[in-house]
Amino acid sequence: MRVATRTLVITGLTVALLLAGGLSYFASAEPDGLNRVAADLGFARAEQDHALGTGPLADYATTGITAPWLSSAIAGTVGVLAAFTVAWGLFLLVHPRRPRADASAEAGEKRPGHRG
């Protein structure tokens, strides 16, 4: 991976982790848009529990952590890392590999037309 690409990926991942872990403290406790519309239109009572509703990261919280801000910060951080891992794995599967530079370029020899 080129240095510029590596820097971009690391910077993006760092920003996402900081946003998920740090800004989750300021997240609203009010229902999200879909829940609000369901309540306003009267079909919220048809809601059913999800099969994973009791999972360790259900409802943007971490099971066993009593501090709400820390619980959501951990859940957000784990979510970002999980999404990054899946995206990186898919990238490695579909991205064509470029052949490495020839041995002379790796050994530091000058290439034709190269100043240096």
C-alpha positions as CSV (number, residue, x, y, z in Angstrom):
1,M,0.0,0.0,0.0
2,R,1.3,3.4,-0.9
3,V,2.2,5.8,1.9
4,A,-0.5,8.3,0.9
5,T,-3.2,5.6,0.8
6,R,-2.0,4.2,4.1
7,T,-2.1,7.7,5.7
8,L,-5.6,8.3,4.3
9,V,-6.9,4.9,5.7
10,I,-5.3,5.4,9.1
11,T,-6.5,9.0,9.3
12,G,-10.1,8.0,8.3
13,L,-10.2,5.2,10.8
14,T,-8.8,7.4,13.6
15,V,-11.4,10.1,12.9
16,A,-14.2,7.5,12.7
17,L,-13.1,6.0,16.0
18,L,-12.9,9.4,17.7
19,L,-16.4,10.3,16.4
20,A,-17.9,7.0,17.4
21,G,-16.2,6.9,20.8
22,G,-16.2,10.5,21.7
23,L,-19.4,12.0,20.2
24,S,-21.6,9.2,21.4
25,Y,-21.7,11.1,24.7
26,F,-23.7,13.8,23.0
27,A,-26.2,11.4,21.3
28,S,-29.8,12.1,21.9
29,A,-31.8,9.7,24.1
30,E,-34.9,10.6,22.1
31,P,-36.2,8.0,19.6
32,D,-34.7,8.0,16.2
33,G,-36.7,9.1,13.1
34,L,-38.1,5.7,12.3
35,N,-39.3,5.1,15.8
36,R,-40.8,8.6,16.0
37,V,-42.7,8.1,12.7
38,A,-43.9,4.7,14.0
39,A,-45.2,6.3,17.2
40,D,-46.8,9.3,15.4
41,L,-48.6,7.0,12.8
42,G,-49.7,4.5,15.4
43,F,-48.0,1.3,14.2
44,A,-45.3,1.3,16.9
45,R,-47.4,-1.2,18.9
46,A,-46.7,-3.8,16.1
47,E,-43.0,-3.7,17.0
48,Q,-41.5,-7.1,18.0
49,D,-38.3,-7.9,19.8
50,H,-35.4,-8.7,17.5
51,A,-33.6,-12.0,17.8
52,L,-30.4,-10.2,18.7
53,G,-32.1,-7.6,20.9
54,T,-30.4,-9.0,24.0
55,G,-26.9,-9.2,22.4
56,P,-23.8,-7.6,23.9
57,L,-24.1,-4.4,21.8
58,A,-27.9,-4.1,21.5
59,D,-29.5,-0.7,21.5
60,Y,-26.1,1.2,21.0
61,A,-25.0,0.1,24.4
62,T,-22.5,-2.4,25.9
63,T,-23.9,-5.1,28.2
64,G,-22.4,-4.9,31.7
65,I,-21.2,-1.3,31.5
66,T,-23.2,0.9,33.9
67,A,-21.9,4.3,32.8
68,P,-24.2,5.2,29.8
69,W,-21.6,7.4,28.0
70,L,-18.9,4.7,28.3
71,S,-21.3,1.9,27.3
72,S,-22.3,3.7,24.0
73,A,-18.7,4.8,23.4
74,I,-17.5,1.2,23.5
75,A,-20.4,0.0,21.4
76,G,-19.6,2.7,18.8
77,T,-15.9,1.9,18.8
78,V,-16.6,-1.8,18.4
79,G,-19.0,-1.1,15.6
80,V,-16.5,1.1,13.7
81,L,-13.8,-1.6,14.0
82,A,-16.2,-4.3,12.9
83,A,-17.3,-2.3,9.8
84,F,-13.7,-1.5,9.0
85,T,-12.7,-5.1,9.3
86,V,-15.5,-6.2,6.9
87,A,-14.8,-3.4,4.4
88,W,-11.0,-4.1,4.5
89,G,-11.6,-7.8,3.9
90,L,-13.9,-7.1,1.0
91,F,-11.4,-4.7,-0.4
92,L,-8.6,-7.3,-0.3
93,L,-10.9,-9.8,-2.0
94,V,-11.9,-7.6,-4.9
95,H,-8.9,-5.3,-5.4
96,P,-6.6,-6.6,-8.1
97,R,-3.0,-7.0,-7.0
98,R,-0.5,-5.0,-8.9
99,P,2.8,-6.6,-9.7
100,R,5.6,-5.4,-7.5
101,A,8.1,-3.0,-9.0
102,D,10.9,-4.8,-10.8
103,A,14.0,-5.9,-8.9
104,S,16.2,-3.1,-10.3
105,A,13.9,-0.4,-9.0
106,E,13.6,-2.0,-5.6
107,A,17.4,-2.3,-5.4
108,G,17.7,1.5,-5.9
109,E,19.0,1.5,-9.4
110,K,18.1,4.5,-11.5
111,R,15.4,4.0,-14.0
112,P,15.6,5.6,-17.5
113,G,14.4,9.2,-17.4
114,H,14.6,9.3,-13.6
115,R,16.5,12.2,-12.1
116,G,18.2,11.7,-8.9
